[in-house]
């Protein structure tokens, strides 16, 4: 494990590399980058969507958004990657949190549009599906949507309630499901 000075240099180094990789607000090609693992960084993404560095919340949203552009998931592990370094981070649940939704009318019918805590816009489609996992102990639903590749966003409870307000019933495999339609596809929010 590295000392505190190493963490600060990791933080500054990765920030410098991200800045170099930014090009017209496009996402860097993190899937093409495969640098050597440089160790773990003292960065945690909490279930509520806040990012903490060395146990303190990162207050600058611009910095959080910048780091989110170089986030990568391999198996069950998360990393911040640049062309020259790869640092492990901890994610309590999902790295993103959906905080807003809207419904846009299109030629394919209504499309649900989500916005997450890093200003990613996510269209609820086959490429970015929604699913709900039930907590085995409490039965509480945890709804998720794909943001990009294998990175997911937890859908905030308030947004989930907005989805429930839009929901309709459908019979699937002899079970009644409550769900929403987006881009012509039905997404189950759960059985009733």
Secondary structure, 3 states (H helix, E strand, C coil): CCCHHHHHHHHHHHHHHHHHHCECCECCCHHHCCCCEEEEEEEEECCCCCEEECCEECCCHHHHHHHHCCEEEECCEEEEECCCCEEEEEECCCCEEEEEEEEEEECCEEEEEEEECCCCEEECECCECEEEEECCCCCCEEEEEEEECCEEEEECHHHHHHHHHHCEEEEECCEEEEEEEECCEEEEEEEC
